[in-house]
Amino acid sequence: MEVLKNIIDYGIMGILIAMSIGSFSIAIERFLYFKKLDLNNFTDKRFLELQLTNRLYLLASIGSNAPYIGLLGTVMGIILTFYTIGSEGMMDSGKIMIALALAMKVTAAGLVVAIPSIFIYNFLIRRVRVILTTWEIENGR
């Protein structure tokens, strides 16, 4: 069962940290791209839209899946706790609560990754719509 504990502590949390880093990297790249964007370089709205929405699907995927990955870690932690209770017999209730609290930390981490990712995604999608509307106004379409 020590393997399961390491998977929860390092594997699941590692995945969530990687997702967080990826989410913020994409957000920074998109913010910088939007800032330096010159609408005069685009003659086709569809091509502009493709360029604007590049990698935004990753933000949406991270935001929607991070809570589930956190929940997976929590379920694994609860399974580990129940297994330990079953194999050791009677346990101190303090140890049980500590084990369950540690299991819940993964769900919290999943939410900490998901909430900013979805917020940033929605902000960037709104920015894409504004840029596309501006392009349409400037090009009379």
N, C-alpha and C positions, 0 to 999 in steps of 0.2 A: 504493500500500500504506500510505501515511501515514494515509489515511482509516480503514483497518482498525485501525491502532494506536490512533487516537483513539476509535474505537468501543469498543475493548476497555478503554482507560484511563478514558474518561469515560462512555461509554454503559452498559456492563455494570456497572462499579463504581458508577455513579450509580443504576442500578436496584437493586443490592444495598443501597446505603445507604438508598434510599427504602423498601425492604422492611424494613430494620432499624428505621428510625424508625417505620414503620407498625406493626410488631410490638410495639414497646415502648409505643407510644401506646395500642394496643388493650389491652395488658396492664395498664397503669396505669388506664385507664378502667374495666376490669372489676374490678380490685382495689378501687377506690373505690366502684363500684356495689355490690359484695358487702358492703363494710363498712357502708354506710348502708341496706342492704336491711331492710325490715320485713316479715316473713312474714305478719303479720296483715292486710296489705293485699291478700292473694291468697286467693281462694276456689276457684279452679280450678288444679289442678296443671299442666295443659297450658299455661295462660297463664304460670304461674310459670316453667316450663321454657323457654318461648320467650324470656322476658325474661332468664333466666340465661345462655342459650347464644347470645345476640345477639352477632354478629361473631366468635365463636370459630372459625368455619369459615375466616375470613381468617388466623388464626394457623396453623391446620393447613395451609392452602394455601401460606403463606409458608415454613413449615418444610419442607414436602415439595418445593417447587419451587426454593428458593434454591440447593441443590447443583447442580441441572441448569443453572441460569443461570450459575453459576460454571464449570461444566464447558464450557458453550458458549464462554465467554470464553477458557478454556484451549485448547480446540480451535482457536479463531480465532487465538490467539497462536502456537500451534505451526504452523499453516498459514502465518502471516506469517513465522515463522522459516525454514521450509523454502523459502518463496518467495524470501526474501532470500539464503539459501545458494545456491539455484539461479541467481539472477540475478547474483550477485557472484562465483560460482565458489568457489574456496577461501576459507575464512574461518578466522579464529583461533578455536580451540576455546573460549577464554574468552568471546568474544562470543556464541557459540552457547549456552553455559551460562547466561550472563546473560539472554539472550532467553528461554530456556526457563524460567528461574526467575521472570522477570517474568510469563510466561504462567501459571505455576502459582499466582501470588498470587491470581488471580481464583477459583480453586477453593477456596483457603483462605478467602477472604472469603465465599464461598457457605456454607461450613461454619460460619463464625463467626456468620452470620445464622441458619442453620437450627437449630443445636443449642440455643441459648437459646429460640428460638421453639417448638420441640417440647417442651422442658422446661416452659416456661410454659403451653403448651396443656394438657399432661397435668396439671399442677398445678391449673389452672382447671377442667378437667373433673372432677377429683377433688372440688374444692370445690363444684361444681354438684351432684354426687351426694350429698354430705354435706348440703347445704342442702335438696335435695328429700327426703331421708330424714327430716330434722328436721321439715320441713313435714308429711310423712305421719304422723309420730309425734304431732305436736301436734294434727293434725286427725282422728286416729283412722282413717286410711285405709291 
